Amino acid sequence: MRSTKASAAVTRLNARDTEYRYSLGMTASGFFYLLRAARGGAPEKISADLTLEEFVEFANKTGPQKKAKVSKLDVAFEKQLGSAKGAK
């Protein structure tokens, strides 16, 4: 089902942003829109009617973003790349 990808994006958004509760709506023509509700408040529509791909992209950009974990090996590799570029 098409809405599985959209609902997974909303689930990730709800995990990132605990201040609001997000949900998705779907129009009769197959477009998606994002709803946001504060604790105890009524949901409000915060997006236009979007295609599936546009909706997933919008949901991924909404709310706080997770910081990418960087390992010590990644830092050392980046440092090594920087010094190699400077040597040329």
C-alpha positions in Angstrom: 0.0 0.0 0.0 1.3 3.5 -0.9 0.5 5.0 2.5 3.0 2.6 4.3 6.0 4.8 3.2 4.2 7.9 4.3 3.2 6.5 7.6 6.7 5.4 8.3 7.9 8.9 7.6 5.4 10.2 10.2 6.4 7.6 12.7 10.1 8.7 12.4 8.9 12.4 12.8 7.0 11.6 15.9 10.1 9.8 17.4 12.2 12.9 16.6 9.8 15.6 17.9 8.0 14.7 21.1 6.6 18.2 21.6 3.9 17.7 18.9 1.9 14.7 17.7 2.0 14.3 13.9 -0.4 12.4 11.7 -1.1 12.2 8.0 -4.2 12.8 6.0 -5.0 11.6 2.5 -7.3 13.2 0.0 -9.7 11.4 -2.2 -7.4 12.1 -5.2 -4.5 10.3 -3.5 -2.5 13.3 -2.2 -1.1 13.4 1.4 -0.9 16.2 3.9 0.7 16.5 7.3 -1.2 17.3 10.5 0.3 18.6 13.7 -1.3 18.8 17.2 0.1 20.2 20.4 -0.6 18.1 23.5 -4.3 18.4 24.2 -4.9 20.6 21.1 -6.7 20.2 17.9 -4.7 19.0 14.8 -3.8 21.7 12.3 -2.8 21.1 8.6 0.8 22.2 8.2 1.4 21.2 4.6 -0.2 21.5 1.2 -1.5 18.5 -0.6 1.6 16.6 -1.7 2.5 13.5 -3.7 3.9 10.6 -1.9 7.5 11.5 -2.6 7.0 15.1 -1.8 5.2 14.2 1.5 8.0 11.9 2.6 10.6 14.6 1.9 8.6 17.2 3.7 8.1 14.9 6.8 11.8 14.1 6.8 12.7 17.9 6.9 10.1 18.8 9.5 11.0 19.0 13.2 14.4 18.5 14.9 16.9 16.5 12.9 19.0 13.6 14.3 22.7 14.2 14.4 24.7 11.7 12.5 26.9 9.6 14.7 30.6 9.9 13.8 33.0 7.3 15.0 36.6 7.9 15.9 37.7 6.1 12.8 35.6 8.4 10.6 37.2 11.5 12.3 40.7 10.0 11.8 40.0 9.2 8.2 38.7 12.8 7.5 41.8 14.2 9.2 44.0 11.9 7.1 42.2 13.1 3.9 42.6 16.7 4.9 46.4 16.3 5.5 46.7 14.5 2.2 45.0 17.3 0.3 47.3 19.8 2.0 50.4 17.9 1.0 49.7 18.2 -2.8 
